Amino acid sequence: MVLVDELWADLLTDQPGTADPAILAELERRMADYQAHPETATTWEAVRARLLAGR
């Protein structure tokens, strides 16, 4: 329970725009790649089906 309390407190203290710049850059890179090549994206339904098929 202590861990949950600590995680919750951490979430409450995070401010918008304080994310790691490297993570933000990677997200922007991925979005640009998707926008340039949307046909390479995989839907959640396809990913889920592939994961469940491997059980």
VOPAGU-2260 file (C-alpha; in pm, 1 decimal, decimal comma):
REM VOPAGU-2260
SITE   aa  ch    i         X         Y         Z
SITE  MET   A    0       0,0       0,0       0,0
SITE  VAL   A    1     292,2     230,4      67,7
SITE  LEU   A    2     410,6     190,2    -290,9
SITE  VAL   A    3      67,5     285,5    -422,9
SITE  ASP   A    4      64,0     591,9    -199,5
SITE  GLU   A    5     409,9     693,8    -319,1
SITE  LEU   A    6     318,1     645,2    -684,9
SITE  TRP   A    7      -4,8     841,6    -640,6
SITE  ALA   A    8     180,2    1125,5    -466,9
SITE  ASP   A    9     435,1    1128,5    -748,9
SITE  LEU   A   10     159,1    1151,4   -1008,8
SITE  LEU   A   11      -0,2    1440,9    -825,1
SITE  THR   A   12     326,1    1636,5    -817,2
SITE  ASP   A   13     409,4    1587,9   -1186,0
SITE  GLN   A   14     345,3    1900,0   -1384,4
SITE  PRO   A   15     251,3    1907,3   -1753,9
SITE  GLY   A   16     553,5    1970,4   -1971,9
SITE  THR   A   17     802,0    1813,3   -1730,2
SITE  ALA   A   18     853,0    1495,4   -1931,1
SITE  ASP   A   19    1202,4    1387,0   -2022,1
SITE  PRO   A   20    1307,0    1570,7   -2342,1
SITE  ALA   A   21    1448,4    1247,4   -2486,5
SITE  ILE   A   22    1112,8    1074,7   -2443,7
SITE  LEU   A   23     929,1    1366,9   -2602,2
SITE  ALA   A   24    1172,3    1364,0   -2896,6
SITE  GLU   A   25    1116,1     990,4   -2945,5
SITE  LEU   A   26     738,2    1035,2   -2939,8
SITE  GLU   A   27     764,6    1314,2   -3195,2
SITE  ARG   A   28     989,1    1097,3   -3414,1
SITE  ARG   A   29     742,0     809,9   -3399,6
SITE  MET   A   30     447,4    1036,5   -3481,5
SITE  ALA   A   31     632,3    1183,4   -3779,1
SITE  ASP   A   32     714,1     832,4   -3901,9
SITE  TYR   A   33     350,4     729,1   -3867,3
SITE  GLN   A   34     229,4    1040,3   -4049,0
SITE  ALA   A   35     476,8     978,5   -4332,2
SITE  HIS   A   36     389,8     606,4   -4357,1
SITE  PRO   A   37      43,6     539,6   -4204,2
SITE  GLU   A   38      15,9     213,5   -4397,7
SITE  THR   A   39     285,9      59,8   -4174,6
SITE  ALA   A   40      79,2     103,3   -3858,2
SITE  THR   A   41     -85,7    -193,5   -3691,5
SITE  THR   A   42    -429,4    -162,2   -3535,7
SITE  TRP   A   43    -483,7    -253,0   -3171,7
SITE  GLU   A   44    -720,9    -528,9   -3285,1
SITE  ALA   A   45    -446,7    -688,8   -3497,1
SITE  VAL   A   46    -188,8    -662,8   -3218,6
SITE  ARG   A   47    -429,6    -811,5   -2965,8
SITE  ALA   A   48    -524,0   -1098,7   -3196,7
SITE  ARG   A   49    -154,8   -1174,4   -3258,3
SITE  LEU   A   50     -81,1   -1172,9   -2884,9
SITE  LEU   A   51    -377,6   -1391,3   -2797,8
SITE  ALA   A   52    -291,8   -1636,9   -3076,9
SITE  GLY   A   53      44,2   -1701,1   -2911,2
SITE  ARG   A   54    -109,9   -1837,0   -2590,6
